[in-house]
């Protein structure tokens, strides 16, 4: 079996984020990277055909992007296609050059080919579907991280822009329905896409990689609550700010990193509470450093939002694997085994969240270290890319 992953990942994440005015979210890149790495660790015959994960010119200051080898963790695993990075033109080149790479591989093998993409990105999906129409030995798998419409994240645009984005997302959903199998973040996704008769597997996420120097040996003296991720109102950012505001102890600090529509609200809180710090978008390595010096990691996402059934927060994996106690509300998308390792508030109110934050920050050091250590062991043993991708290979073997 030959597996080809048609991805949309950063090839040099530090450089490409630094040079972008409004970089694409990192979470989608991480999921794709870990999925590919897990397949490679399982000794799969995998080739990656990657499209550059950058905004079009001038948001990313390069017009002509050249084809070059693509690496996963310094291991050469395929190619990144070239394209003319102008709006509209870039989509055409993504389709054309992805198809050329796919056809070149398909022309040189008669074995079974499984094509995987992420989130039904239109250019890659069209190229994959076109190849399938020409080859009987091709099947398609869609790894879906985000749903649309009433099941997904709300489209905040207005007017013509909103209409165009809605049409684009509907086309993505139409393309997704053409696939043969699926990788979901949550079991509820199958009902949203109405594909219950097709094959699927749930892979909610992957343990992130930490090097040997990342060790949590003592509880920080400062009481630092750290959040990194999308700063969207639907993700409970105002809920977190209100809860933090109830803490009167001046030794506490709330540090937030990311971008989104709640950035303005955060800046207003900073004006009246100097304990609130906003970093903007920072790199994955910087996130790890801030995590390492935090007392409490947090996700304020509330369970009453309809979309939470159909997603799984990537930060859950990252925070549990960090060795720092992680506070979050219990979400319906979570597999039951996570309940032993996430620190849940007793309710969903602002005061409930505040009390849980304080409980973690005031823990004795021994208990605090044990809480983070148990969660880290769970993620690092049970949710590695290799182990999670064993489920993906089982999906393909049941064809």
C-alpha positions in Angstrom: 0.0 0.0 0.0 1.3 3.4 -1.0 0.1 6.4 1.1 0.3 9.9 -0.2 -0.5 12.8 2.1 -1.6 16.0 0.4 -0.9 18.5 3.1 -0.9 22.2 3.9 1.9 22.6 6.5 4.6 25.0 7.3 8.0 24.0 6.0 9.9 26.5 8.1 7.5 27.4 10.9 9.6 30.0 12.7 10.5 31.9 9.5 7.1 31.7 7.9 5.2 32.9 11.0 7.8 35.7 11.6 7.4 37.0 8.0 3.6 36.8 7.8 1.2 39.6 8.7 -1.5 37.2 9.7 -0.2 33.6 9.9 -2.5 30.6 9.6 -3.3 28.8 12.9 -0.6 26.5 14.1 -2.9 23.8 15.4 -3.8 22.5 11.9 -0.1 22.3 11.0 0.7 20.3 14.2 -2.1 17.8 13.6 -1.0 17.1 10.0 2.7 16.9 11.0 2.0 14.4 13.8 -0.3 12.3 11.5 2.5 12.1 9.0 5.2 11.4 11.6 3.1 8.6 13.1 2.7 7.0 9.8 6.4 7.1 9.2 7.1 5.7 12.6 4.9 2.8 11.7 7.2 2.2 8.7 4.5 3.2 6.1 5.4 3.8 2.5 4.5 7.5 2.8 5.1 10.4 0.4 4.0 14.0 1.3 2.9 16.5 -1.3 2.7 19.7 0.6 1.3 23.1 -0.4 2.9 26.1 1.3 1.0 27.2 4.4 1.3 30.9 3.8 -1.1 33.7 3.1 -1.1 35.2 -0.5 1.1 38.2 -1.3 1.4 40.8 0.2 0.5 39.2 3.6 3.4 36.9 2.9 6.1 38.9 1.1 7.1 36.3 -1.5 5.3 35.9 -4.9 7.2 33.1 -6.5 7.4 30.0 -4.2 9.7 27.3 -5.6 9.4 23.5 -5.5 11.7 22.0 -2.9 12.1 18.8 -0.7 9.7 18.7 2.2 11.0 17.4 5.6 9.2 16.1 8.7 11.5 16.6 11.8 14.6 16.7 9.4 13.5 13.5 7.6 13.0 14.0 3.9 9.4 12.8 3.2 8.3 14.3 -0.1 8.1 17.7 -1.8 6.6 21.1 -1.3 5.0 22.3 -4.6 5.8 25.6 -6.1 3.2 28.2 -6.9 2.6 31.9 -7.9 1.5 33.3 -4.6 -1.1 35.8 -5.8 -4.8 35.6 -4.7 -6.8 33.3 -7.0 -3.7 32.3 -9.0 -2.3 30.4 -6.0 -5.3 28.1 -5.9 -4.9 27.2 -9.6 -1.2 26.3 -9.0 -2.0 24.3 -5.9 -4.4 22.2 -7.9 -2.2 21.8 -11.0 1.1 21.1 -9.3 -0.5 18.8 -6.7 -2.0 16.8 -9.5 1.3 16.6 -11.4 3.0 15.2 -8.4 0.2 12.7 -7.8 0.1 11.5 -11.4 3.9 11.1 -11.4 3.8 8.8 -8.4 0.7 6.9 -9.7 2.2 6.3 -13.1 5.1 4.4 -11.5 3.1 2.0 -9.3 0.3 -0.6 -9.7 -0.2 -1.1 -6.0 -3.0 0.2 -3.9 -2.8 4.0 -3.3 -4.4 5.8 -0.4 -4.6 9.6 -0.7 -5.0 11.5 2.5 -5.7 15.2 2.9 -6.7 17.5 5.8 -10.0 19.5 6.1 -11.0 19.0 2.4 -8.8 21.8 1.2 -10.3 22.5 -2.2 -7.2 22.5 -4.4 -5.8 19.3 -3.0 -9.2 17.6 -2.9 -9.9 18.4 -6.5 -6.5 17.0 -7.6 -7.1 13.8 -5.6 -10.6 13.3 -7.0 -9.3 13.9 -10.5 -6.6 11.2 -10.0 -9.2 8.8 -8.6 -11.3 9.3 -11.7 -8.3 8.1 -13.8 -7.0 5.2 -11.6 -9.0 2.3 -10.2 -6.3 1.6 -7.5 -6.9 4.9 -5.7 -9.0 5.6 -2.6 -9.4 8.8 -0.6 -9.3 9.6 3.1 -10.1 12.9 4.6 -8.7 13.9 8.1 -11.3 16.4 9.3 -10.4 18.9 12.0 -13.1 21.5 11.5 -16.7 21.3 10.5 -18.8 24.1 9.0 -22.2 25.6 9.3 -24.2 25.0 12.5 -21.7 22.3 13.6 -18.6 24.4 13.2 -17.0 27.7 14.2 -19.0 30.8 13.5 -18.2 32.8 10.4 -17.7 36.4 11.7 -17.5 38.0 8.3 -20.3 40.1 6.8 -21.8 40.9 3.4 -20.2 39.6 0.2 -17.1 38.2 2.1 -19.4 36.1 4.4 -21.4 34.9 1.4 -18.2 33.8 -0.5 -16.8 32.1 2.5 -20.1 30.2 3.2 -20.1 29.1 -0.4 -16.5 27.9 -0.2 -17.2 25.9 3.0 -20.3 24.3 1.4 -18.1 23.3 -1.5 -15.6 21.8 1.0 -18.4 19.8 2.6 -19.5 18.6 -0.9 -16.0 17.4 -1.6 -15.7 15.7 1.7 -18.7 13.6 1.0 -16.9 12.1 -2.0 -14.2 10.5 0.1 -14.1 6.8 1.0 -12.9 7.0 4.6 -12.4 9.6 7.4 -10.2 10.5 10.3 -12.2 12.4 12.9 -11.4 14.3 16.1 -14.7 13.3 17.7 -17.1 10.5 17.3 -19.9 13.0 16.9 -18.5 14.2 13.6 -20.0 11.2 11.8 -23.6 12.4 12.4 -22.7 16.0 11.3 -21.4 14.8 8.0 -24.0 12.0 7.6 -21.5 9.4 6.6 -22.4 6.7 9.0 -22.2 4.0 6.4 -18.6 4.9 5.5 -15.4 3.9 7.4 -13.9 6.2 9.9 -11.6 6.3 12.9 -11.3 8.8 15.8 -7.9 10.3 16.4 -8.5 13.2 18.7 -4.9 14.4 18.7 -1.3 13.5 19.3 1.3 13.8 22.1 3.6 16.7 21.2 7.3 16.2 21.2 9.4 17.6 24.0 13.2 17.2 24.1 15.1 15.7 27.1 15.9 19.2 28.5 12.2 19.8 29.2 11.9 18.9 32.9 9.5 20.2 35.5 11.3 19.9 38.8 9.6 22.5 41.1 6.6 24.7 41.4 7.1 28.3 40.2 7.2 30.9 42.9 5.0 33.2 40.8 1.4 32.2 40.2 1.2 32.3 36.4 -1.9 31.2 34.4 -1.1 30.7 30.8 -3.3 30.4 27.7 -2.1 29.9 24.2 -4.4 29.4 21.2 -7.2 31.1 19.2 -8.5 34.1 21.0 -12.1 33.7 19.9 -15.1 34.7 22.0 -16.6 31.3 21.5 -13.6 29.8 23.2 -14.4 31.4 26.5 -11.8 34.2 26.6 -14.2 36.7 28.3 -15.1 34.0 30.7 -11.5 33.5 31.6 -10.8 37.2 32.0 -13.8 37.7 34.3 -12.8 34.7 36.4 -9.2 36.0 36.7 -10.5 39.4 37.6 -12.2 37.8 40.7 -8.8 36.9 42.1 -7.6 39.7 44.3 -4.1 38.4 45.1 -1.6 40.6 43.2 0.9 37.7 43.0 -1.2 36.1 40.2 -0.6 36.8 36.5 -2.6 35.8 33.4 -0.6 35.5 30.2 -2.4 35.0 26.9 -0.9 34.3 23.5 -2.6 34.0 20.1 -4.8 36.0 17.7 -8.5 36.3 17.3 -11.5 38.6 17.8 -11.0 38.8 21.6 -7.6 40.5 21.3 -9.3 43.9 21.7 -11.2 42.7 24.9 -7.9 41.5 26.3 -6.2 44.9 25.7 -9.1 46.6 27.6 -8.6 44.3 30.5 -4.9 45.1 30.5 -5.7 48.8 31.0 -7.4 48.2 34.3 -5.5 45.1 35.5 -1.7 45.2 35.0 -1.5 41.5 35.9 -2.9 40.6 32.5 -0.3 40.2 29.8 -0.9 39.7 26.0 1.9 38.4 23.9 0.2 38.2 20.4 1.1 35.2 18.2 4.2 33.3 19.3 6.0 30.3 17.9 5.5 26.7 19.2 8.9 26.8 20.9 8.0 30.0 22.7 4.8 28.4 23.8 6.7 25.6 25.4 8.9 28.0 27.3 6.0 29.9 28.7 4.3 26.6 29.7 7.4 25.5 31.5 7.3 28.5 33.8 3.5 28.5 34.4 1.7 27.4 37.5 -1.6 26.5 35.7 -2.4 26.0 32.0 -6.0 26.7 31.0 -8.7 26.3 28.4 -11.9 28.2 29.2 -14.0 26.7 26.4 -17.5 26.1 27.7 -19.5 22.9 27.0 -22.7 24.8 26.0 -21.4 25.8 22.6 -22.8 23.5 20.0 -19.5 23.1 18.1 -17.6 21.6 21.0 -19.2 18.2 20.4 -17.6 18.2 16.9 -14.0 19.1 17.7 -11.2 18.4 20.2 -9.0 21.2 21.4 -5.5 20.6 20.3 -4.2 22.4 23.4 -5.6 19.6 25.6 -2.8 17.3 24.3 -0.2 20.0 24.6 -1.1 21.1 28.1 -1.4 17.6 29.5 1.9 16.6 28.0 3.6 19.7 29.5 3.7 18.4 33.0 1.9 21.5 34.3 -1.6 21.0 35.8 -4.3 21.8 33.2 -7.7 23.4 34.0 -10.6 23.0 31.6 -14.3 22.4 31.6 -15.5 18.9 30.8 -16.4 18.8 27.1 -18.7 16.2 25.4 -16.0 15.5 22.7 -13.5 14.1 25.3 -13.0 10.3 25.5 -13.7 9.2 29.1 -10.1 8.4 30.0 -9.2 12.1 30.0 -11.3 12.7 33.1 -8.5 11.5 35.4 -6.0 14.0 34.2 -7.9 17.3 33.5 -8.7 19.5 36.5 -12.4 20.3 36.1 -14.1 23.3 37.8 -17.2 22.2 39.7 -19.5 24.3 37.5 -19.3 26.5 34.4 -19.7 29.9 36.0 -16.9 32.5 36.3 -16.6 31.9 40.0 -16.2 28.1 39.5 -13.4 28.7 37.1 -11.7 31.1 39.5 -11.9 28.7 42.4 -10.3 25.9 40.3 -7.5 28.2 39.2 -6.8 29.2 42.8 -6.9 25.6 44.0 -4.2 24.6 41.5 -2.1 27.6 42.2 -2.3 27.1 45.9 -1.5 23.4 45.8 1.5 22.1 47.8 4.5 21.5 45.6 4.5 17.7 45.9 0.8 17.4 44.9 1.2 20.0 42.1 4.1 18.1 40.6 2.3 14.7 40.9 -0.8 16.2 39.2 1.2 17.4 36.2 3.4 14.3 36.0 0.5 11.8 35.9 -1.1 13.7 33.0 2.2 13.9 31.1 2.8 10.1 31.5 -0.7 9.4 30.2 -0.3 11.4 27.1 3.3 10.3 26.4 2.4 6.7 26.8 -1.0 6.4 25.2 -1.3 9.2 22.6 2.0 9.2 20.7 1.8 9.7 17.0 3.0 6.1 16.4 0.3 4.7 18.7 -2.5 6.9 17.4 -1.6 6.1 13.8 -1.9 2.4 14.4 -5.7 3.1 14.4 -5.4 4.8 11.1 -3.6 1.8 9.6 -6.2 -0.5 11.0 -8.8 1.6 9.2 -7.0 1.1 5.9 -6.4 -2.6 6.5 -10.2 -3.1 6.8 -10.8 -2.0 3.3 
